[in-house]
């Protein structure tokens, strides 16, 4: 079995932003090892959420640029992204229904677990999702 290595947010961001050529080159070598099957890289939805947040808030990237970055990550050979189906569904809503990524992710999480009622004060985004029922407090 190949060695499994968890990849944190900052690795993806440094690679995507490419603001330090030396670090980006080292990261690219690691991705090449994964692509050739020498190692298996693993990450999760929280890392994806953090990437989106940083690209939006700090780097002021558009939703389309963020989608491209996330799809690039998701399609990295030798990288296993936990909850990838939920992430892709949420990314679609984030881009085309103008819903915060985390809200969209939570909606698809609920759908996967057959949850339809949500207790929230954020009616703006969740009201755009037809399978959810907002519970009034």
Residue pairs with C-beta under 8 A, 6 or more apart in sequence:
2 37
2 38
2 39
2 40
3 39
3 40
4 39
4 40
4 41
4 42
5 30
5 39
5 40
5 41
5 42
6 41
6 42
6 43
7 41
7 42
7 43
7 47
7 79
8 43
8 47
9 47
9 50
9 51
9 54
11 27
11 30
12 43
12 47
12 51
12 73
13 51
13 54
13 55
14 20
14 23
14 24
14 27
15 24
15 27
15 28
15 31
16 51
16 55
16 69
16 72
16 73
17 59
18 24
30 39
30 41
31 41
31 76
31 78
31 79
33 39
33 78
34 40
34 41
34 76
34 77
34 78
34 79
35 76
35 77
35 78
36 78
37 78
39 78
40 78
40 80
41 76
41 78
41 79
41 80
42 79
42 80
42 81
42 82
43 73
43 79
43 80
43 81
43 82
44 81
44 82
44 83
45 81
45 82
45 83
45 86
45 87
45 105
48 70
48 73
48 81
48 87
49 101
49 102
49 105
51 69
51 70
51 73
52 66
52 70
52 94
52 101
55 61
55 65
55 66
55 69
56 66
61 69
63 94
63 95
64 95
66 94
67 91
67 94
67 95
70 87
70 91
71 91
73 79
73 81
74 81
74 84
74 87
74 88
81 87
86 105
86 108
86 109
86 112
87 105
89 104
89 108
90 101
90 104
90 105
90 107
90 108
91 101
91 104
92 104
93 99
93 104
93 107
93 108
93 129
94 100
94 101
94 104
97 104
97 128
97 129
98 128
99 107
99 125
99 128
99 129
100 125
103 122
103 125
103 126
104 125
104 129
106 118
107 126
107 129
107 131
107 132
110 116
110 118
110 132
111 131
116 131
116 132
116 133
117 132
117 133
117 135
118 126
118 132
118 133
118 134
118 135
119 135
119 137
120 126
120 134
121 137
123 134
126 132
126 134
127 134
